Amino acid sequence: MTRRSLAGIFGGGLFAVVFLTSFFLAAQKPFWLDEHYSLTKAILGYSYSQIWRGQLTKEGNNSPFFYVTQKWLCDLVSYSPASLQALKGRAVRAKEPGTSRVVNAWIFPEIIFYYDPFSTSYLRLISIFFMALAPSVLFYYFARRYSLWWGSYAFLLCVSSWFFWWYGLEARPYIHVLALTVLQMILALELLRGSYRTKILWVLLGGVNILLALTASTSAIQILVIACFLLWAKPAYLSFSRMIVVFIVPSLIIVYYYYWVIKLNCGFHQPLHKYFLAVMPVEILAIMGLSALTFLWDQKPFSEEDLTAGGLLMVTAGIAALYMTCLLYFYFVQPPEGKRWAYFYERYLIALVPVGVIAMTVLSRQLLRVVRLGWVQTGLIVLFVLIVIVRLWITYQRVHYWIGF
């Protein structure tokens, strides 16, 4: 049996396991305030025409993909929220890992939660699908491209992110952004490998970029960085027609919906570096730094694998830097305390999670390729395993009160 076949079989099995696990957990987790508000005020409160035109005046996000698909789910079964029963927040409290801060398991004990087994599982079906899609696609791609071990490594890095579980089990668009960014980065990585003549890759990348543009306006950052890097790296292959599909059409979509969206007066509830480290943790930054040093240290001519890894490192750094630049801008223009309507949260940067996972997978392998001393390679392998174990433990500690496992 070929590696491609094995990757497909195991990838399909992992998709089924994550899907069923997520479905079981979603059925037990009540809706919280944002989910209930989006359902009752936006999804059921507006027509398809109003959603597509961006006229969601009661939401801070008016990109239509999430709302249209959720409304379609509701219409399939003529859903009514009357079955949801109001609940109070849980009393369980726990220390947030790495801090002395004690947080409520539901974060805000005064918020009312809503529960109905059918609603909490059925209305999260699309989110559950994207939850299963993201890690299984990562496994399949890296298992087919490299080996089953690297596929497993990418899978574990993905599911060991607390963002994956904390925001994945919600009828909200965050997991949509995460999964679509996985697809976007994998397609960009293939193009960085030199598959510039493969028309289907450009079409697929354009389609994914359009879906991202219809999901969140923040996706403009990675769309811009990837398009600019491809234009700089291989300008001969990036024709005007491809730029239209990959960059211009998604950008116009983002500009349109951002023009009509409500501009909320958002403030910041913690220092800026904590936002960044939540989505790009220290271990990913360390691997990126070590990889950058190896490129500077290595004197031999770069191979195709070296150029691919180096290109991905530049794209990742560019996306992260542009996100932080935008974050810094909004930090300095935030309104005073008494005029803030809402707060900026880490989940708005969720696209950086898969960007970091893919970069860490590729760059970890690059480090093992460059370092030829056996004992150093062994030490790196042990380090990679420890990173996965620690990430899984921290994620479990952080979210098990929240989602009930």
MOVENZI-V737980 format. One line per field, one symbol per residue. ss: DSSP state (a for helix, b for strand, c for the rest). psi: psi as a letter, one per 40 degrees, with the letter a starting at -180 (. if undefined). burial: 1 if it has 9 or more other ideal C-beta (glycine too) atoms within 8 Angstrom, else 0. A space follows every 50 residues. Layout:
BEGIN
ss=???
psi=???
burial=???
END
This chain:
BEGIN
ss=ccaaaaaaaaaaaaaaaaaaaaaaaaaaccbcaaaaaaaaaaaccccaaa aacccccccccccaaaaaaaaaaaaaccccaaacbbbbccccbbbccccc cbbbccbccccbbbbcaaaaaaccaaaaaaaaaaaaaaaaaaaaaccaaa aaaaaaaaaccaaaaaaacccccaaaaaaaaaaaaaaaaaaaccccccaa aaaaaaaaaaaaacccaaaaaaaaaaaaaaaaacaaaccaaaaaaaaaaa aaaaaaaaaacccccbbbcccaaaaaaaaccaaaaaaaaaaaaaaaaccc cccaaaaaaaaaaaaaaaaaaaaaaaaaaaaaccccaaaccbbbcaaaac aaaaaaaaaaaaaaaaaaaacccaaaaaaaaaaaaaaaaaaaaaaaaaaa aaacc
psi=hiddddddddddddddddddddddddddhiiidddddddddddeeiiddd ddeffgeeieheheddddddddddddefihedehhhiiiiehiihhheie hhiidedhdeihihhhddddddeedddddddddddddddddddddciddd ddddddddeehdddddedfigiedddddddddddddddddddeefeehdd dddddddddddddedhdeeddddddddddddddgddegiddddddddddd dddddddddeihhigiaheiiddddddddgiddddddddddddddddhei ihidddddddddddddddddddddddddddddeiiideehdiihiddeed deddddddddddddddddddhehddddddddddddddddddddddddded ddee.
burial=00100111011101110110011011101011101111111111010001 10011100101111111111101100001010010010100000010000 00111100101011110011111111111111111111111111000101 11111111111111111111111111111111111111111100000000 11111101111111111111111111111110000001000111111111 10110110011000111100010111111110111011011101100100 00000111111111111111011101110110010000010101011011 11111111111111111100100000100110010011001101100111 01100
END
